[in-house]
Amino acid sequence: MGDMMEMLELVKRLTGEFESRREQLRDFVLESLCSNLEKVQGVLNSTRNKFIDRNDALEAMVMALKEEIMATMMALSTIIEELEEELALCRAVVGK
């Protein structure tokens, strides 16, 4: 009977050690995952911020190009009007 009691105590002790190691492993895995999550989140935030900056720069470039196009169109419109007036004068002089 003593051997069985010793065996039972050994099983209890080993079970306790197993549970303790399992908890340690769980804590280690959780810490590792949290650490990796923080690093990944940092990289994602940095990448997002870079994209936001690039997007802002692109939007500014598009706005500048739109303004330049509008100015060019207005200048061309003025030139076209002047040329149409000249053409009308030329036609009047030629008689057409």
Secondary structure, 3 states (H helix, E strand, C coil): CHHHHHHHHHHHHHHHHHHHHHHHHHHHHHHHHHHHHHHHHHHHHHHHHHHHHHHHHHHHHHHHHHHHHHHHHHHHHHHHHHHHHHHHHHHHHHCC
